[in-house]
Amino acid sequence: MRLDRIYISKKAEPFTFDWEIKESAILTDHAMVTMKYAPKEAPHIGKGRWTLPLALINNDKMLEKIAEQGTAFQSKVTRDRIERTDRQTSNTQTHWETFKESTHKIAKTTAKECFYKITLRIKALEKDLRETNNRPVTNTTRETQNHKAYLANQLKHLKKKEAKNRKDILNTKLANHGEQLGGIWSALGKEKRPRNLIHRLKIPNTNPPQYKCHSKRMAALTRDHHKTIQNEDINPNMSPKEYEIILNDALTGILESQRLEEPDRTNMSWKVTEDQVSKALH
């Protein structure tokens, strides 16, 4: 194993941590050096949304479980329609949410059973190799050197297997898309530009100013801000008569040339029928 020198600036050095030497899936006599770099002002970004592995689409065991959940969902919807259940206690939307949650749980469990074995094996080997390298007393013995070589060989084999799986997925996408423009072909040739991240958001009404850097907390801060704007200058205790007076005062400020003609205004005030709603939903 050969390790070349790695140089970093003194400004970046305090923000680097978790340095590791790992086996690479590429055929080379070098090991791969990895580290984490986190500047002080860097925002915290979550893991993102979980996606279903493509190979699970043909998993019969998972599809049978999802079909059972779908049958139960359909039965609940039919029962509510026949019994005319109160929508406040039970409706199609709540049943649909339960169905999606159960399907998501089934898919995640199946993915762990089928595809996480290699990942867990790699983590176990890396942990064993790290513990072996941290034994200063026995680090130079022949038995320890043989054990380290065995672990490194196993890691390289699993890394190659992981890389082959990713290559097979890419080939599947290319074969499925065919020789058509767009899709996966455009994604391959498209330049991956860095995203303009919002590094932090200021908390309103804080003096001195305070900021949020966590992605979830930033999203919650944005949501609360828009909710506040929606409810600003609105009195929930206002009577319908007072509301109508304020609305009429506001409408009188609209110029006559900017107002709708009477036929158009009448069309907009029509009530939506049940048939129209059914057609739109369909």
Secondary structure, DSSP 4 states (H G I P E B T S, - for coil): -B-------TTTGGGEEEEEEE--SSS-SBPEEEEEE--TTPPB---------GGGGG-HHHHHHHHHHHHHHHHHHHHHHHHT--TTT--HHHHHHHHHHHHHHHHHHHHHHHHHHHHHHHHHHHHHHHHHHT-TTTTTSHHHHHHHHHHHHHHHHHHHHHHHHHHHHHHHHHHHH-S-SSTHHHHHHS--PPP-----EEPTT-SS--EE-BHHHHHHHHHHHHHHHHTTT--TT--HHHHHHHHHHHHTTS-GGGSPPHHHHHHHTPPPPHHHHHHHH-
